[in-house]
Amino acid sequence: MITRRVVVTEPLGLHLRPAGVFCEESLKYESKIQIRKGTSLLNAKSVLGVLAARVQCGDEVELICDGPDEEEAITRLAEILTGDKYN
C-alpha cells in the first residue's frame, strides 16, 4: 500500500467532468484506489463517491493505492489531480 498527498489544481475542483476522467482512469488499474479528504475515505473508482467528496481547487487529498499496479496508478492519478489530466 502506498499513499500520496496531492493539492488539487483543477480550477473548478472535481466537478462531474474531471471526476469522470479521474474515475475512468482509476478503473484501468487492478489496485484498490481510495481518496481521503479530511475524515472521509472514498472509492476512487466511483464517480458518485468522488463527487460526494466535494473536492475544490486548492484542497489537499490523499490518494491511497493498494495492489499490483499501485505505483503506476498513484503516479497517473496524481497527474490528473494536478493538471496533466489528458496527456
GROMACS elastic network, one bead per residue, 0.5 to 0.9 nm:
[ bonds ]
;  ai    aj funct       b0    kb
    1    64     6  0.71139   500
    1    65     6  0.56875   500
    1    67     6  0.68856   500
    1    70     6  0.72976   500
    2    63     6  0.82409   500
    2    64     6  0.59220   500
    2    65     6  0.55086   500
    2    66     6  0.64640   500
    2    70     6  0.70655   500
    2    71     6  0.76190   500
    2    74     6  0.80098   500
    3    62     6  0.65776   500
    3    63     6  0.54365   500
    3    65     6  0.63761   500
    3    66     6  0.87952   500
    3    74     6  0.77127   500
    4    61     6  0.83614   500
    4    62     6  0.55285   500
    4    63     6  0.52552   500
    4    64     6  0.67947   500
    4    65     6  0.88570   500
    4    74     6  0.73796   500
    4    75     6  0.88798   500
    4    78     6  0.79359   500
    5    60     6  0.66464   500
    5    61     6  0.56980   500
    5    63     6  0.62982   500
    5    64     6  0.89458   500
    5    78     6  0.85203   500
    6    59     6  0.82806   500
    6    60     6  0.55225   500
    6    61     6  0.54766   500
    6    62     6  0.61519   500
    6    63     6  0.74381   500
    6    78     6  0.64920   500
    6    81     6  0.72465   500
    6    82     6  0.73364   500
    7    57     6  0.78616   500
    7    58     6  0.57359   500
    7    59     6  0.55897   500
    7    61     6  0.63973   500
    7    62     6  0.87646   500
    7    78     6  0.89364   500
    7    81     6  0.74268   500
    7    82     6  0.68133   500
    8    11     6  0.83650   500
    8    13     6  0.68464   500
    8    14     6  0.83893   500
    8    55     6  0.78021   500
    8    56     6  0.71331   500
    8    57     6  0.53078   500
    8    58     6  0.52811   500
    8    59     6  0.56160   500
    8    60     6  0.62864   500
    8    61     6  0.74397   500
    8    78     6  0.87645   500
    8    80     6  0.88322   500
    8    81     6  0.51339   500
    8    82     6  0.54417   500
    8    83     6  0.79683   500
    9    12     6  0.84163   500
    9    13     6  0.72124   500
    9    56     6  0.84626   500
    9    57     6  0.52461   500
    9    58     6  0.59750   500
    9    59     6  0.82263   500
    9    81     6  0.64343   500
    9    82     6  0.50067   500
    9    83     6  0.60180   500
   10    13     6  0.50432   500
   10    14     6  0.70710   500
   10    18     6  0.79473   500
   10    56     6  0.79159   500
   10    57     6  0.56212   500
   10    58     6  0.82678   500
   10    80     6  0.85646   500
   10    81     6  0.65671   500
   10    82     6  0.66750   500
   10    83     6  0.59699   500
   11    14     6  0.87837   500
   11    56     6  0.79218   500
   11    57     6  0.53959   500
   11    58     6  0.84735   500
   12    15     6  0.65843   500
   12    18     6  0.88478   500
   12    55     6  0.88990   500
   12    56     6  0.64054   500
   12    57     6  0.59214   500
   13    18     6  0.77416   500
   13    19     6  0.86434   500
   13    54     6  0.78566   500
   13    55     6  0.54696   500
   13    58     6  0.79741   500
   13    59     6  0.82391   500
   13    81     6  0.87626   500
   14    17     6  0.75293   500
   14    18     6  0.53070   500
   14    19     6  0.50072   500
   14    20     6  0.86265   500
   14    22     6  0.85628   500
   14    50     6  0.74835   500
   14    51     6  0.67330   500
   14    53     6  0.86816   500
   14    54     6  0.70707   500
   14    55     6  0.54489   500
   14    56     6  0.64046   500
   14    57     6  0.79191   500
   14    81     6  0.84003   500
   15    18     6  0.59047   500
   15    19     6  0.58251   500
   15    20     6  0.84398   500
   15    50     6  0.88369   500
   15    51     6  0.65546   500
   15    54     6  0.78637   500
   15    55     6  0.78867   500
   15    56     6  0.83203   500
   16    19     6  0.51474   500
   16    20     6  0.59784   500
   16    21     6  0.86945   500
   16    47     6  0.78629   500
   16    51     6  0.70212   500
   17    20     6  0.50756   500
   17    21     6  0.63352   500
   17    22     6  0.86519   500
   18    21     6  0.50199   500
   18    22     6  0.60551   500
   18    23     6  0.85427   500
   18    80     6  0.84564   500
   18    81     6  0.86173   500
   18    85     6  0.82749   500
   19    22     6  0.50208   500
   19    23     6  0.60680   500
   19    24     6  0.84302   500
   19    46     6  0.89266   500
   19    47     6  0.60642   500
   19    48     6  0.87008   500
   19    50     6  0.63103   500
   19    51     6  0.66727   500
   20    23     6  0.51611   500
   20    24     6  0.59248   500
   20    25     6  0.84868   500
   20    46     6  0.87205   500
   20    47     6  0.59696   500
   20    50     6  0.87689   500
   21    24     6  0.51319   500
   21    25     6  0.62017   500
   21    26     6  0.86038   500
   21    80     6  0.82518   500
   21    85     6  0.77696   500
   21    86     6  0.85052   500
   22    25     6  0.52763   500
   22    26     6  0.62010   500
   22    27     6  0.88202   500
   22    44     6  0.77492   500
   22    45     6  0.80928   500
   22    47     6  0.83440   500
   22    50     6  0.87128   500
   22    77     6  0.68403   500
   22    80     6  0.66922   500
   22    81     6  0.78673   500
   22    85     6  0.80981   500
   23    27     6  0.62053   500
   23    28     6  0.89116   500
   23    44     6  0.60044   500
   23    46     6  0.62074   500
   23    47     6  0.59671   500
   23    50     6  0.78897   500
   24    27     6  0.53133   500
   24    28     6  0.70020   500
   24    45     6  0.72865   500
   24    46     6  0.89383   500
   24    47     6  0.86367   500
   25    28     6  0.54519   500
   25    29     6  0.76209   500
   25    45     6  0.83505   500
   25    73     6  0.85094   500
   25    76     6  0.81693   500
   25    77     6  0.73385   500
   25    80     6  0.89219   500
   26    29     6  0.58076   500
   26    30     6  0.86594   500
   26    31     6  0.86674   500
   26    32     6  0.89245   500
   26    33     6  0.70885   500
   26    44     6  0.65245   500
   26    45     6  0.54852   500
   26    46     6  0.89283   500
   26    73     6  0.71944   500
   26    76     6  0.89080   500
   26    77     6  0.72144   500
   27    30     6  0.75372   500
   27    31     6  0.89694   500
   27    44     6  0.85475   500
   27    45     6  0.57505   500
   27    46     6  0.89045   500
   28    73     6  0.84973   500
   29    32     6  0.80226   500
   29    33     6  0.84896   500
   29    67     6  0.87480   500
   29    68     6  0.87624   500
   29    69     6  0.65662   500
   29    70     6  0.79434   500
   29    72     6  0.85026   500
   29    73     6  0.63650   500
   30    33     6  0.88067   500
   30    66     6  0.89077   500
   30    67     6  0.66113   500
   30    68     6  0.69007   500
   30    69     6  0.65247   500
   30    70     6  0.82140   500
   30    73     6  0.88443   500
   31    65     6  0.61646   500
   31    66     6  0.52159   500
   31    68     6  0.61169   500
   31    69     6  0.59486   500
   31    70     6  0.57722   500
   31    73     6  0.76178   500
   32    43     6  0.82079   500
   32    44     6  0.84228   500
   32    45     6  0.85256   500
   32    64     6  0.80174   500
   32    65     6  0.56771   500
   32    66     6  0.51912   500
   32    67     6  0.62075   500
   32    70     6  0.81743   500
   33    42     6  0.86702   500
   33    43     6  0.63847   500
   33    44     6  0.54755   500
   33    45     6  0.69549   500
   33    63     6  0.72271   500
   33    64     6  0.56857   500
   33    66     6  0.66152   500
   33    67     6  0.86302   500
   33    70     6  0.82670   500
   33    73     6  0.82172   500
   33    74     6  0.83470   500
   34    41     6  0.65840   500
   34    42     6  0.54067   500
   34    45     6  0.78001   500
   34    62     6  0.82102   500
   34    63     6  0.59420   500
   34    64     6  0.50759   500
   34    65     6  0.65253   500
   34    66     6  0.88977   500
   35    40     6  0.80315   500
   35    41     6  0.57266   500
   35    42     6  0.52142   500
   35    43     6  0.64904   500
   35    44     6  0.58543   500
   35    50     6  0.77944   500
   35    53     6  0.85501   500
   35    61     6  0.65760   500
   35    62     6  0.56305   500
   35    64     6  0.61939   500
   35    65     6  0.89282   500
   36    39     6  0.68453   500
   36    40     6  0.55323   500
   36    42     6  0.63158   500
   36    53     6  0.84672   500
   36    61     6  0.56836   500
   36    63     6  0.65449   500
   36    64     6  0.76393   500
   37    40     6  0.53302   500
   37    41     6  0.66592   500
   37    42     6  0.82689   500
   37    53     6  0.67594   500
   37    54     6  0.88988   500
   37    55     6  0.77824   500
   37    59     6  0.82662   500
   37    60     6  0.71459   500
   37    62     6  0.66454   500
   38    41     6  0.81352   500
   38    60     6  0.86933   500
   38    61     6  0.76996   500
   38    62     6  0.89599   500
   40    53     6  0.72823   500
   41    53     6  0.85808   500
   42    45     6  0.88066   500
   42    46     6  0.82273   500
   42    49     6  0.56893   500
   42    50     6  0.67257   500
   42    52     6  0.84274   500
   42    53     6  0.74278   500
   43    46     6  0.56828   500
   43    47     6  0.85752   500
   43    48     6  0.89941   500
   43    49     6  0.59006   500
   43    50     6  0.71010   500
   44    47     6  0.74109   500
   44    49     6  0.69016   500
   44    50     6  0.60802   500
   44    63     6  0.85777   500
   45    49     6  0.78992   500
   45    50     6  0.79794   500
   46    49     6  0.50612   500
   46    50     6  0.62483   500
   46    51     6  0.85845   500
   47    50     6  0.51427   500
   47    51     6  0.60623   500
   47    52     6  0.84573   500
   48    51     6  0.50582   500
   48    52     6  0.59643   500
   48    53     6  0.87567   500
   49    52     6  0.50574   500
   49    53     6  0.66134   500
   50    53     6  0.53747   500
   50    54     6  0.73922   500
   50    55     6  0.78628   500
   51    54     6  0.55811   500
   51    55     6  0.74050   500
   52    55     6  0.82539   500
   55    58     6  0.85674   500
   55    59     6  0.63139   500
   55    60     6  0.84602   500
   55    61     6  0.80898   500
   56    59     6  0.55408   500
   56    60     6  0.89045   500
   57    60     6  0.87680   500
   63    74     6  0.68593   500
   63    77     6  0.81217   500
   63    78     6  0.76743   500
   64    70     6  0.86661   500
   64    74     6  0.75534   500
   65    69     6  0.85425   500
   65    70     6  0.52152   500
   65    71     6  0.78714   500
   65    73     6  0.72475   500
   65    74     6  0.63815   500
   66    69     6  0.80000   500
   66    70     6  0.56045   500
   66    71     6  0.89459   500
   67    70     6  0.52713   500
   67    71     6  0.87956   500
   68    71     6  0.82364   500
   69    72     6  0.56228   500
   69    73     6  0.61393   500
   69    74     6  0.87027   500
   70    73     6  0.50081   500
   70    74     6  0.59542   500
   70    75     6  0.84381   500
   71    74     6  0.54413   500
   71    75     6  0.62230   500
   71    76     6  0.87064   500
   72    75     6  0.53160   500
   72    76     6  0.62331   500
   72    77     6  0.85971   500
   73    76     6  0.53360   500
   73    77     6  0.60324   500
   73    78     6  0.84303   500
   74    77     6  0.52258   500
   74    78     6  0.59415   500
   74    79     6  0.85215   500
   75    78     6  0.53147   500
   75    79     6  0.63496   500
   75    80     6  0.89337   500
   76    79     6  0.50966   500
   76    80     6  0.64719   500
   76    81     6  0.89465   500
   76    84     6  0.88549   500
   76    85     6  0.85592   500
   77    80     6  0.50586   500
   77    81     6  0.64165   500
   77    82     6  0.87027   500
   77    85     6  0.83350   500
   78    81     6  0.51508   500
   78    82     6  0.61794   500
   78    83     6  0.87233   500
   78    84     6  0.87017   500
   79    82     6  0.51619   500
   79    83     6  0.62282   500
   79    84     6  0.51057   500
   79    85     6  0.62720   500
   80    83     6  0.54520   500
   80    84     6  0.51674   500
   80    86     6  0.74951   500
   80    87     6  0.88813   500
   81    84     6  0.74908   500
   81    85     6  0.70523   500
   82    85     6  0.76532   500
   83    86     6  0.84357   500
   84    87     6  0.60839   500
